[in-house]
Amino acid sequence: MHALETARLNRGTVSNTVSPSHSMQQRMKVLGALCMMCFASACAAKHASMPPSVASPSQSSALPTHAPGALEPRILLHAPEILIRHKLRWNADTQHPEPAVARLLDDGRKALGRKPFSVIEKSITPPSGDKHDYLSLAPYAWPDPSKPGGVPYVNRDGEVNPERDSVPDHEYFSRLAYLTETLGLAYFITGDETYAHHAALLLHTFFIDPMTRMNPNLKYAQGVRGKVDGRPAGIIDTVPIAHLVEGVGLLRTSKSLSKEDQESLDRWFRDYLSWLRESELGRKEGQSKNNHGTWYDVQVVSLALATGQVDLARETLELSRKRRIGREIETDGRQPEELRRTRSWHYAIYNLQAFVALAGLGDRVGVDLWHYQTPDGRSIRKAIEWLIPFAQGKQPWTTPNIDGMKTEELWPILREAGECLHDTHLLEAASSLGGKDSDRLWLFLK
């Protein structure tokens, strides 16, 4: 899960501590229907064929086995009514799933083959001496050929040093988020506990088991050899946490994820959110004026909603109007901080993915970022529209771009924004860029 599988965030349901507006009342009604569908699907699943479990008996016995009680799914990133629609269609004809559902279930079956993994598996020990601490290397840091031993390393923007992969924590975290959401969605659509059980095993290993758990901090993320052990920019490594949170929320009705493990996961999310907001590295990252700052807000809002801190989520979203939209987007829609990078197309898209994510989360708590515009005309819509002629080949891309233009990356953004803004121009532009029926994005679109 990268780019915008990691950024595809939408509307859903949230804690009932939010003021009961008409739209929120409608969402609560949807949640009630959602729970009824979950129950019906669970009953139907008893008569469905079960994918083979890949967990060994010893792995299974390591997990608490009692049911967590009467809980509702916690759906923060996706529109529940759309997921219900896919669920109903699946239950009506399990032999002929929709292309996007078929893709999901194929991904789910592959996910069942993934063995548990943990941050303690790395061969390099963090400066703390504790392998439970997350560790990663700055992707664009390279040895300085003019210095003995190449240290301190120097920055070569956009050029990934393969040495980064010698420490797998960044890959493990992204993989866990993708697998958890995939398995959670597969469980929700089908009601098959096999998916939920394997997700619970992966989560227990990565976050809960005292022998293998990750500590809730990124003190040593994206370090630079000979210079710093960790950087504020390293917090970008946990961008996929929004999808991790979503996967956990989809598993809440499962008997495979125990109440104790759910509480442990919620506690980890709360502790990590506190670290993001209170540590020096976290505070500095929050002050970033480019995609790092936007994605920081996505992480804070997602974790705040997941842990019931709705006021914090709303406050962060309201601040993002001026400190993100007002600072990062020009009046004509350009994103200057992204366009000066050597991979300018990638970063312009990447930052827009974060804005789309924030706007979707804003819908959850009544903060409208989709239609927000500064007094001088800066807006998310303007930033999206600015990219369209380049994606369609009508204008040449003239800023630095060492890895080419992947114009199809704009399609999900246009589809999402077009639907949320009821903008036919954006939807027509999306159609001109294509999009496969089997793309999992269709699971979340109307």
The 8 nearest C-alpha neighbors of each residue, nearest first, counted from 0:
[[1, 4, 177, 5, 173, 2, 174, 3],
 [2, 0, 5, 4, 3, 6, 173, 239],
 [3, 1, 5, 4, 6, 349, 0, 352],
 [4, 2, 6, 5, 7, 1, 352, 0],
 [3, 5, 0, 1, 6, 7, 2, 440],
 [6, 4, 3, 1, 2, 239, 0, 7],
 [5, 7, 3, 352, 4, 356, 8, 353],
 [8, 6, 3, 4, 5, 356, 9, 352],
 [7, 9, 76, 356, 359, 6, 77, 360],
 [10, 8, 359, 77, 76, 78, 360, 7],
 [9, 11, 78, 77, 359, 76, 363, 362],
 [12, 10, 78, 75, 77, 79, 74, 76],
 [13, 11, 74, 26, 75, 30, 27, 363],
 [12, 14, 15, 75, 363, 11, 304, 74],
 [13, 15, 16, 17, 307, 12, 309, 304],
 [14, 16, 17, 13, 18, 19, 27, 23],
 [15, 17, 14, 18, 309, 13, 307, 19],
 [18, 16, 15, 19, 14, 364, 309, 13],
 [17, 19, 20, 16, 15, 23, 364, 365],
 [20, 18, 23, 24, 17, 21, 15, 22],
 [21, 19, 23, 22, 18, 24, 17, 365],
 [20, 22, 24, 23, 25, 19, 26, 18],
 [23, 21, 25, 20, 24, 26, 19, 365],
 [22, 24, 26, 20, 25, 21, 19, 27],
 [25, 23, 21, 27, 26, 22, 19, 20],
 [24, 26, 22, 28, 23, 27, 21, 29],
 [27, 25, 23, 29, 28, 24, 12, 30],
 [26, 28, 30, 24, 29, 25, 23, 31],
 [29, 27, 25, 31, 26, 30, 24, 32],
 [28, 30, 26, 32, 27, 31, 33, 25],
 [31, 29, 33, 27, 28, 32, 26, 34],
 [32, 30, 28, 34, 33, 29, 27, 35],
 [33, 31, 29, 35, 30, 34, 36, 28],
 [32, 34, 30, 36, 31, 35, 29, 37],
 [33, 35, 37, 31, 36, 32, 30, 71],
 [36, 34, 32, 38, 37, 33, 39, 31],
 [37, 35, 39, 33, 34, 38, 40, 32],
 [36, 38, 34, 40, 35, 39, 41, 33],
 [39, 37, 41, 35, 36, 40, 34, 42],
 [40, 38, 36, 42, 41, 37, 35, 43],
 [39, 41, 43, 37, 42, 190, 38, 36],
 [42, 40, 190, 44, 38, 43, 39, 37],
 [41, 43, 39, 40, 44, 45, 38, 46],
 [44, 42, 40, 45, 41, 46, 39, 47],
 [43, 45, 47, 41, 46, 42, 190, 191],
 [46, 44, 43, 47, 42, 41, 191, 48],
 [45, 47, 44, 43, 48, 42, 49, 41],
 [48, 46, 44, 45, 49, 43, 191, 93],
 [47, 49, 50, 46, 44, 45, 191, 51],
 [50, 48, 51, 47, 191, 193, 52, 44],
 [49, 51, 52, 48, 193, 108, 191, 194],
 [52, 50, 49, 53, 193, 111, 108, 54],
 [53, 51, 54, 193, 50, 111, 197, 55],
 [52, 54, 111, 112, 55, 51, 197, 114],
 [55, 53, 52, 58, 59, 56, 197, 114],
 [54, 56, 58, 57, 59, 53, 52, 60],
 [57, 55, 59, 58, 60, 54, 61, 53],
 [56, 58, 60, 55, 59, 61, 54, 62],
 [59, 57, 55, 61, 56, 60, 54, 62],
 [60, 58, 56, 61, 57, 62, 54, 55],
 [59, 61, 57, 62, 58, 56, 63, 64],
 [62, 60, 58, 59, 57, 63, 200, 56],
 [61, 63, 60, 59, 64, 200, 58, 203],
 [64, 62, 257, 65, 61, 60, 256, 260],
 [63, 65, 62, 255, 257, 66, 254, 256],
 [66, 64, 257, 63, 67, 254, 255, 258],
 [65, 67, 254, 68, 257, 64, 255, 258],
 [68, 66, 258, 257, 254, 65, 69, 256],
 [69, 67, 66, 70, 258, 252, 254, 257],
 [68, 70, 67, 71, 252, 66, 251, 253],
 [71, 69, 252, 68, 251, 72, 67, 73],
 [70, 72, 252, 34, 73, 251, 69, 30],
 [73, 71, 249, 251, 248, 74, 252, 70],
 [72, 74, 248, 249, 75, 71, 251, 12],
 [75, 73, 11, 12, 248, 72, 76, 245],
 [76, 74, 11, 12, 77, 245, 73, 13],
 [77, 75, 8, 9, 10, 74, 11, 245],
 [76, 78, 9, 10, 11, 79, 75, 443],
 [77, 79, 11, 10, 81, 80, 9, 443],
 [80, 78, 82, 81, 11, 77, 83, 33],
 [79, 81, 83, 82, 78, 84, 29, 33],
 [82, 80, 84, 83, 79, 78, 443, 85],
 [81, 83, 79, 85, 84, 80, 86, 78],
 [84, 82, 86, 80, 81, 85, 79, 87],
 [83, 85, 81, 87, 82, 86, 80, 88],
 [86, 84, 88, 82, 83, 87, 89, 81],
 [85, 87, 188, 83, 89, 84, 88, 82],
 [88, 86, 90, 84, 89, 85, 83, 91],
 [87, 89, 91, 85, 86, 90, 84, 92],
 [88, 90, 93, 86, 92, 87, 91, 96],
 [89, 91, 87, 88, 92, 93, 86, 40],
 [92, 90, 88, 89, 87, 93, 86, 94],
 [93, 91, 89, 94, 90, 95, 88, 96],
 [92, 94, 89, 95, 90, 96, 91, 88],
 [93, 95, 92, 96, 89, 91, 90, 97],
 [94, 96, 93, 92, 97, 89, 101, 98],
 [97, 95, 101, 100, 93, 89, 94, 98],
 [96, 98, 100, 99, 101, 95, 89, 88],
 [99, 97, 437, 101, 100, 436, 102, 96],
 [98, 100, 437, 439, 102, 101, 97, 438],
 [101, 99, 103, 97, 102, 98, 96, 104],
 [100, 102, 98, 104, 103, 99, 96, 97],
 [103, 101, 99, 105, 100, 104, 437, 106],
 [102, 104, 100, 106, 101, 105, 107, 99],
 [105, 103, 107, 101, 106, 102, 185, 100],
 [104, 106, 102, 108, 107, 103, 101, 109],
 [107, 105, 103, 109, 104, 108, 110, 102],
 [108, 106, 104, 110, 105, 109, 182, 181],
 [109, 107, 105, 111, 110, 106, 104, 112],
 [108, 110, 106, 111, 107, 112, 105, 113],
 [111, 109, 107, 112, 108, 113, 178, 106],
 [112, 110, 108, 109, 113, 53, 197, 107],
 [111, 113, 110, 109, 53, 114, 108, 52],
 [114, 112, 110, 111, 115, 109, 53, 178],
 [113, 115, 112, 116, 201, 111, 54, 53],
 [116, 114, 201, 204, 113, 200, 117, 205],
 [117, 115, 114, 205, 204, 201, 118, 171],
 [116, 118, 205, 119, 211, 120, 204, 212],
 [117, 119, 120, 168, 213, 131, 121, 133],
 [118, 120, 130, 117, 131, 121, 211, 213],
 [121, 119, 118, 117, 122, 116, 130, 167],
 [122, 120, 123, 119, 166, 118, 167, 168],
 [121, 123, 120, 124, 166, 165, 119, 130],
 [124, 122, 121, 125, 166, 130, 165, 134],
 [123, 125, 130, 128, 122, 126, 129, 121],
 [126, 124, 127, 128, 134, 130, 129, 123],
 [127, 125, 128, 124, 228, 129, 219, 132],
 [128, 126, 129, 125, 132, 124, 130, 219],
 [127, 129, 126, 125, 124, 130, 132, 131],
 [130, 128, 131, 127, 132, 125, 124, 126],
 [131, 129, 119, 132, 124, 125, 128, 118],
 [130, 132, 213, 129, 119, 214, 118, 212],
 [133, 131, 130, 214, 129, 213, 134, 125],
 [134, 132, 217, 219, 168, 131, 118, 213],
 [133, 135, 219, 220, 168, 125, 132, 166],
 [136, 134, 220, 221, 166, 169, 168, 222],
 [137, 135, 221, 222, 163, 138, 223, 220],
 [136, 138, 221, 222, 140, 139, 223, 135],
 [139, 137, 159, 160, 140, 163, 136, 221],
 [138, 140, 159, 155, 158, 156, 154, 137],
 [141, 139, 154, 153, 137, 152, 138, 155],
 [140, 142, 152, 153, 154, 160, 143, 139],
 [143, 141, 149, 152, 150, 144, 153, 151],
 [142, 144, 149, 152, 145, 146, 153, 150],
 [145, 143, 149, 146, 142, 147, 148, 150],
 [144, 146, 143, 147, 149, 142, 148, 150],
 [145, 147, 149, 144, 143, 150, 148, 151],
 [148, 146, 149, 150, 145, 144, 143, 151],
 [147, 149, 150, 146, 142, 143, 144, 151],
 [148, 150, 142, 143, 146, 147, 144, 152],
 [151, 149, 152, 225, 148, 142, 143, 146],
 [150, 152, 225, 226, 224, 149, 153, 143],
 [151, 153, 142, 150, 141, 143, 224, 140],
 [154, 152, 140, 141, 143, 142, 151, 155],
 [153, 155, 140, 139, 156, 141, 152, 158],
 [156, 154, 139, 158, 140, 157, 153, 141],
 [155, 157, 139, 158, 154, 341, 340, 159],
 [156, 158, 341, 342, 139, 159, 155, 340],
 [159, 157, 139, 156, 155, 160, 138, 140],
 [158, 160, 139, 138, 161, 157, 140, 163],
 [159, 161, 162, 138, 163, 139, 141, 158],
 [162, 160, 163, 164, 159, 165, 138, 158],
 [163, 161, 160, 164, 165, 136, 166, 138],
 [164, 162, 161, 136, 165, 138, 160, 166],
 [163, 165, 166, 162, 167, 161, 170, 136],
 [164, 166, 163, 162, 167, 161, 121, 122],
 [165, 167, 164, 168, 121, 135, 163, 123],
 [168, 166, 170, 169, 164, 171, 165, 121],
 [167, 169, 171, 170, 118, 166, 172, 134],
 [170, 168, 172, 171, 167, 236, 135, 173],
 [169, 171, 173, 167, 168, 172, 174, 164],
 [172, 170, 168, 174, 169, 173, 175, 167],
 [171, 173, 175, 169, 174, 170, 168, 176],
 [174, 172, 176, 170, 175, 171, 239, 177],
 [173, 175, 171, 177, 172, 176, 170, 178],
 [174, 176, 178, 172, 177, 173, 179, 171],
 [177, 175, 243, 173, 179, 174, 178, 242],
 [176, 178, 174, 0, 180, 175, 179, 181],
 [177, 179, 181, 175, 180, 176, 182, 110],
 [180, 178, 246, 176, 182, 181, 177, 198],
 [179, 181, 246, 183, 177, 182, 178, 242],
 [182, 180, 178, 184, 183, 179, 107, 177],
 [181, 183, 185, 194, 179, 184, 180, 107],
 [184, 182, 246, 180, 186, 249, 181, 185],
 [183, 185, 187, 181, 186, 182, 180, 188],
 [184, 186, 182, 188, 187, 183, 104, 189],
 [187, 185, 190, 183, 191, 189, 184, 194],
 [186, 188, 184, 190, 185, 189, 183, 249],
 [187, 189, 86, 185, 186, 190, 184, 85],
 [190, 188, 191, 186, 187, 185, 40, 44],
 [189, 191, 41, 186, 40, 44, 187, 188],
 [192, 190, 186, 189, 193, 44, 194, 49],
 [193, 191, 195, 194, 196, 190, 186, 253],
 [194, 192, 196, 191, 195, 52, 197, 50],
 [193, 195, 182, 192, 197, 186, 196, 191],
 [196, 194, 192, 198, 193, 197, 186, 255],
 [197, 195, 255, 199, 193, 198, 194, 192],
 [196, 198, 200, 199, 194, 195, 201, 193],
 [199, 197, 195, 201, 200, 196, 179, 182],
 [200, 198, 196, 202, 197, 256, 201, 203],
 [199, 201, 197, 203, 198, 202, 204, 196],
 [202, 200, 115, 198, 204, 199, 203, 205],
 [203, 201, 199, 205, 204, 200, 206, 198],
 [204, 202, 207, 200, 201, 206, 205, 208],
 [203, 205, 201, 208, 202, 206, 211, 207],
 [206, 204, 212, 117, 202, 203, 213, 211],
 [205, 207, 212, 213, 203, 202, 204, 208],
 [206, 208, 203, 212, 204, 209, 205, 263],
 [207, 209, 204, 212, 210, 211, 203, 206],
 [210, 208, 212, 211, 207, 206, 204, 213],
 [209, 211, 208, 212, 204, 207, 119, 131],
 [210, 212, 208, 209, 117, 204, 119, 205],
 [213, 211, 206, 205, 207, 208, 209, 204],
 [214, 212, 131, 206, 132, 205, 118, 215],
 [213, 215, 132, 131, 216, 212, 133, 206],
 [216, 214, 271, 270, 267, 213, 217, 274],
 [215, 217, 218, 214, 271, 274, 133, 132],
 [218, 216, 220, 219, 133, 234, 215, 233],
 [219, 217, 229, 216, 220, 133, 280, 230],
 [218, 220, 229, 134, 217, 228, 222, 133],
 [219, 221, 233, 135, 229, 134, 217, 222],
 [222, 220, 137, 136, 233, 135, 229, 230],
 [221, 223, 229, 228, 136, 137, 227, 220],
 [224, 222, 227, 226, 137, 152, 225, 136],
 [223, 225, 226, 152, 151, 150, 222, 227],
 [226, 224, 151, 150, 223, 152, 227, 228],
 [225, 227, 223, 224, 151, 228, 152, 222],
 [228, 226, 223, 229, 222, 225, 224, 230],
 [229, 227, 222, 219, 223, 226, 230, 126],
 [230, 228, 219, 222, 220, 221, 227, 218],
 [229, 231, 232, 233, 221, 222, 220, 280],
 [230, 232, 280, 284, 233, 234, 283, 281],
 [233, 231, 230, 234, 235, 284, 291, 221],
 [232, 234, 220, 221, 235, 231, 230, 236],
 [233, 235, 236, 232, 231, 237, 217, 220],
 [234, 236, 233, 237, 238, 232, 291, 294],
 [237, 235, 234, 233, 238, 169, 220, 239],
 [236, 238, 239, 235, 240, 234, 172, 173],
 [237, 239, 240, 235, 236, 298, 294, 241],
 [240, 238, 237, 241, 5, 242, 173, 176],
 [239, 241, 243, 242, 238, 237, 244, 176],
 [242, 240, 244, 239, 243, 301, 245, 298],
 [243, 241, 245, 244, 240, 239, 176, 180],
 [242, 244, 176, 240, 246, 245, 241, 179],
 [243, 245, 241, 247, 242, 246, 240, 248],
 [246, 244, 242, 248, 243, 247, 74, 75],
 [245, 247, 180, 183, 179, 249, 243, 248],
 [246, 248, 250, 244, 245, 249, 243, 251],
 [247, 249, 73, 245, 250, 246, 251, 72],
 [248, 250, 72, 246, 183, 247, 251, 73],
 [251, 249, 247, 253, 248, 183, 252, 195],
 [250, 252, 72, 248, 253, 249, 70, 71],
 [253, 251, 250, 70, 71, 72, 254, 69],
 [252, 254, 255, 250, 251, 256, 195, 192],
 [253, 255, 66, 256, 67, 257, 65, 252],
 [254, 256, 196, 253, 195, 257, 64, 199],
 [257, 255, 199, 254, 253, 260, 261, 258],
 [258, 256, 67, 260, 259, 66, 65, 63],
 [257, 259, 67, 261, 260, 262, 256, 66],
 [260, 258, 262, 257, 261, 263, 67, 63],
 [259, 261, 263, 257, 262, 258, 264, 256],
 [262, 260, 258, 264, 263, 259, 265, 257],
 [261, 263, 265, 259, 260, 264, 266, 258],
 [264, 262, 260, 266, 261, 265, 259, 267],
 [263, 265, 267, 261, 266, 262, 260, 268],
 [266, 264, 268, 262, 267, 263, 269, 261],
 [265, 267, 263, 269, 264, 268, 262, 270],
 [268, 266, 264, 270, 269, 265, 271, 263],
 [269, 267, 265, 271, 266, 270, 272, 264],
 [268, 270, 266, 272, 267, 271, 265, 273],
 [271, 269, 267, 273, 272, 268, 266, 215],
 [270, 272, 215, 274, 268, 273, 269, 216],
 [271, 273, 275, 269, 274, 270, 268, 276],
 [274, 272, 270, 276, 271, 275, 277, 269],
 [273, 275, 271, 277, 278, 272, 276, 216],
 [276, 274, 281, 272, 273, 277, 278, 271],
 [275, 277, 273, 274, 281, 282, 278, 272],
 [276, 278, 274, 273, 275, 282, 281, 279],
 [279, 277, 281, 274, 280, 275, 282, 276],
 [278, 280, 282, 281, 283, 277, 231, 276],
 [281, 279, 231, 283, 278, 282, 284, 230],
 [280, 282, 275, 278, 284, 283, 279, 276],
 [281, 283, 285, 279, 284, 280, 276, 278],
 [284, 282, 286, 280, 285, 281, 231, 279],
 [285, 283, 231, 281, 286, 287, 282, 292],
 [284, 286, 282, 292, 283, 287, 295, 281],
 [285, 287, 283, 284, 292, 288, 282, 322],
 [288, 286, 292, 284, 285, 289, 291, 283],
 [289, 287, 292, 327, 286, 326, 290, 323],
 [288, 290, 291, 292, 287, 336, 327, 293],
 [291, 289, 350, 293, 292, 294, 349, 288],
 [292, 290, 294, 289, 293, 287, 295, 235],
 [291, 293, 287, 295, 285, 290, 294, 289],
 [294, 292, 290, 296, 295, 291, 353, 323],
 [293, 295, 297, 296, 291, 292, 353, 290],
 [294, 296, 292, 298, 293, 297, 285, 291],
 [295, 297, 299, 293, 294, 298, 300, 292],
 [298, 296, 294, 300, 295, 299, 357, 301],
 [299, 297, 301, 295, 296, 300, 302, 294],
 [298, 300, 296, 302, 301, 297, 303, 295],
 [301, 299, 312, 303, 297, 302, 298, 296],
 [302, 300, 298, 304, 303, 299, 241, 297],
 [301, 303, 305, 299, 304, 300, 298, 306],
 [302, 304, 308, 300, 306, 305, 301, 312],
 [305, 303, 307, 301, 306, 302, 309, 308],
 [304, 306, 302, 303, 307, 301, 244, 75],
 [305, 307, 303, 304, 308, 302, 269, 265],
 [306, 308, 304, 309, 305, 303, 14, 16],
 [309, 307, 303, 311, 310, 304, 306, 312],
 [308, 310, 312, 311, 304, 307, 313, 303],
 [311, 309, 313, 312, 308, 314, 303, 17],
 [310, 312, 314, 309, 313, 308, 315, 303],
 [313, 311, 300, 309, 315, 310, 303, 314],
 [312, 314, 316, 310, 311, 315, 317, 309],
 [313, 315, 311, 317, 316, 312, 310, 318],
 [316, 314, 318, 312, 313, 317, 311, 319],
 [317, 315, 319, 313, 318, 314, 312, 361],
 [316, 318, 314, 319, 315, 320, 313, 366],
 [319, 317, 315, 320, 316, 321, 322, 314],
 [318, 320, 323, 316, 322, 317, 321, 315],
 [321, 319, 324, 318, 317, 323, 322, 325],
 [320, 322, 325, 319, 323, 324, 318, 326],
 [321, 323, 319, 326, 325, 320, 318, 324],
 [324, 322, 319, 326, 327, 325, 321, 320],
 [325, 323, 320, 327, 326, 328, 321, 378],
 [324, 326, 321, 323, 322, 327, 320, 328],
 [327, 325, 323, 322, 324, 328, 321, 288],
 [326, 328, 323, 324, 334, 325, 289, 288],
 [329, 327, 334, 324, 332, 333, 326, 377],
 [328, 330, 332, 333, 331, 377, 334, 327],
 [329, 331, 377, 376, 332, 375, 328, 333],
 [330, 332, 329, 333, 381, 385, 377, 382],
 [333, 331, 382, 381, 329, 385, 330, 328],
 [332, 334, 329, 328, 331, 335, 382, 385],
 [333, 335, 328, 337, 336, 327, 338, 329],
 [336, 334, 338, 337, 333, 339, 327, 328],
 [335, 337, 338, 334, 339, 289, 327, 340],
 [338, 336, 346, 347, 335, 339, 340, 334],
 [339, 337, 343, 335, 340, 336, 334, 398],
 [338, 340, 337, 336, 335, 343, 341, 399],
 [341, 339, 343, 342, 338, 337, 399, 156],
 [340, 342, 399, 400, 343, 157, 401, 156],
 [343, 341, 400, 340, 345, 401, 344, 157],
 [342, 344, 338, 340, 346, 400, 345, 341],
 [345, 343, 347, 346, 342, 404, 348, 400],
 [346, 344, 348, 343, 342, 347, 349, 404],
 [345, 347, 349, 343, 337, 348, 344, 350],
 [346, 348, 344, 337, 350, 349, 345, 343],
 [349, 347, 351, 345, 346, 350, 352, 344],
 [350, 348, 346, 352, 351, 347, 345, 353],
 [349, 351, 290, 353, 352, 347, 348, 346],
 [352, 350, 354, 348, 353, 349, 355, 347],
 [351, 353, 349, 355, 350, 6, 354, 348],
 [352, 354, 356, 350, 351, 355, 294, 293],
 [355, 353, 351, 357, 356, 352, 358, 350],
 [356, 354, 358, 352, 353, 357, 351, 359],
 [357, 355, 8, 353, 359, 354, 358, 6],
 [358, 356, 354, 360, 359, 355, 297, 361],
 [359, 357, 361, 368, 355, 360, 356, 369],
 [358, 360, 9, 356, 362, 361, 357, 10],
 [361, 359, 357, 363, 362, 358, 356, 10],
 [360, 362, 366, 358, 363, 359, 364, 367],
 [363, 361, 365, 359, 360, 364, 366, 367],
 [362, 364, 360, 361, 10, 365, 11, 13],
 [365, 363, 362, 361, 366, 313, 17, 360],
 [364, 366, 362, 363, 361, 367, 313, 20],
 [367, 365, 361, 364, 362, 368, 317, 316],
 [368, 366, 369, 361, 362, 365, 370, 371],
 [369, 367, 371, 358, 370, 366, 361, 320],
 [368, 370, 367, 358, 371, 379, 420, 380],
 [371, 369, 368, 367, 372, 378, 420, 380],
 [372, 370, 368, 369, 378, 367, 373, 320],
 [373, 371, 378, 377, 376, 370, 374, 375],
 [372, 374, 376, 377, 375, 325, 378, 371],
 [375, 373, 376, 372, 377, 325, 371, 330],
 [374, 376, 373, 377, 330, 372, 329, 325],
 [375, 377, 373, 330, 372, 374, 378, 331],
 [378, 376, 330, 373, 372, 329, 328, 375],
 [379, 377, 372, 381, 380, 324, 371, 376],
 [378, 380, 382, 381, 383, 369, 354, 324],
 [379, 381, 383, 378, 382, 384, 369, 370],
 [382, 380, 332, 384, 378, 379, 383, 385],
 [383, 381, 332, 379, 385, 380, 384, 333],
 [384, 382, 380, 385, 381, 386, 379, 387],
 [383, 385, 381, 387, 386, 382, 380, 332],
 [384, 386, 382, 332, 383, 387, 381, 333],
 [387, 385, 384, 389, 383, 388, 390, 382],
 [386, 388, 390, 384, 389, 385, 391, 383],
 [389, 387, 393, 391, 390, 394, 386, 392],
 [390, 388, 394, 392, 391, 387, 386, 393],
 [389, 391, 406, 387, 392, 388, 386, 409],
 [392, 390, 388, 389, 393, 387, 432, 431],
 [391, 393, 389, 390, 394, 388, 395, 387],
 [392, 394, 388, 391, 389, 395, 390, 387],
 [393, 395, 389, 392, 388, 396, 391, 390],
 [396, 394, 397, 389, 392, 393, 388, 390],
 [397, 395, 398, 389, 394, 344, 400, 399],
 [396, 398, 395, 399, 400, 394, 343, 338],
 [397, 399, 396, 400, 338, 343, 339, 341],
 [400, 398, 341, 343, 342, 401, 340, 397],
 [399, 401, 342, 341, 343, 402, 403, 398],
 [400, 402, 342, 403, 341, 399, 157, 343],
 [401, 403, 400, 342, 404, 341, 345, 157],
 [404, 402, 400, 401, 405, 344, 342, 345],
 [405, 403, 406, 344, 402, 400, 345, 390],
 [404, 406, 407, 408, 403, 345, 344, 409],
 [405, 407, 390, 408, 404, 409, 432, 410],
 [406, 408, 409, 410, 405, 432, 433, 434],
 [409, 407, 406, 410, 405, 411, 348, 412],
 [408, 410, 407, 412, 411, 406, 413, 348],
 [409, 411, 429, 413, 407, 412, 408, 432],
 [412, 410, 414, 413, 409, 415, 408, 440],
 [411, 413, 415, 409, 410, 414, 416, 352],
 [412, 414, 410, 416, 429, 425, 411, 415],
 [415, 413, 411, 417, 412, 416, 426, 429],
 [414, 416, 412, 418, 417, 413, 411, 419],
 [415, 417, 419, 413, 418, 414, 420, 412],
 [418, 416, 422, 425, 426, 414, 420, 421],
 [417, 419, 421, 415, 416, 420, 414, 422],
 [418, 420, 416, 421, 417, 415, 369, 422],
 [419, 421, 422, 417, 418, 416, 369, 370],
 [422, 420, 418, 417, 419, 423, 416, 426],
 [421, 423, 417, 420, 424, 425, 426, 418],
 [424, 422, 426, 425, 427, 421, 417, 418],
 [423, 425, 427, 422, 426, 428, 417, 429],
 [426, 424, 417, 428, 423, 427, 413, 422],
 [427, 425, 423, 429, 417, 428, 424, 414],
 [428, 426, 430, 424, 429, 425, 423, 431],
 [427, 429, 425, 431, 426, 430, 424, 432],
 [430, 428, 426, 410, 432, 413, 427, 431],
 [429, 431, 427, 433, 432, 428, 426, 434],
 [430, 432, 428, 429, 433, 427, 391, 410],
 [431, 433, 429, 430, 410, 407, 428, 434],
 [434, 432, 430, 431, 429, 435, 410, 407],
 [433, 435, 436, 432, 410, 438, 430, 407],
 [434, 436, 437, 438, 433, 441, 439, 99],
 [437, 435, 438, 98, 99, 434, 441, 439],
 [436, 438, 99, 98, 435, 102, 439, 101],
 [439, 437, 435, 440, 436, 99, 441, 434],
 [440, 438, 99, 441, 442, 437, 103, 102],
 [439, 441, 442, 438, 443, 444, 411, 4],
 [442, 440, 444, 439, 443, 438, 99, 436],
 [443, 441, 440, 439, 444, 99, 82, 100],
 [442, 444, 441, 440, 77, 81, 78, 445],
 [445, 443, 441, 442, 440, 81, 415, 414],
 [444, 81, 443, 418, 441, 442, 78, 80]]
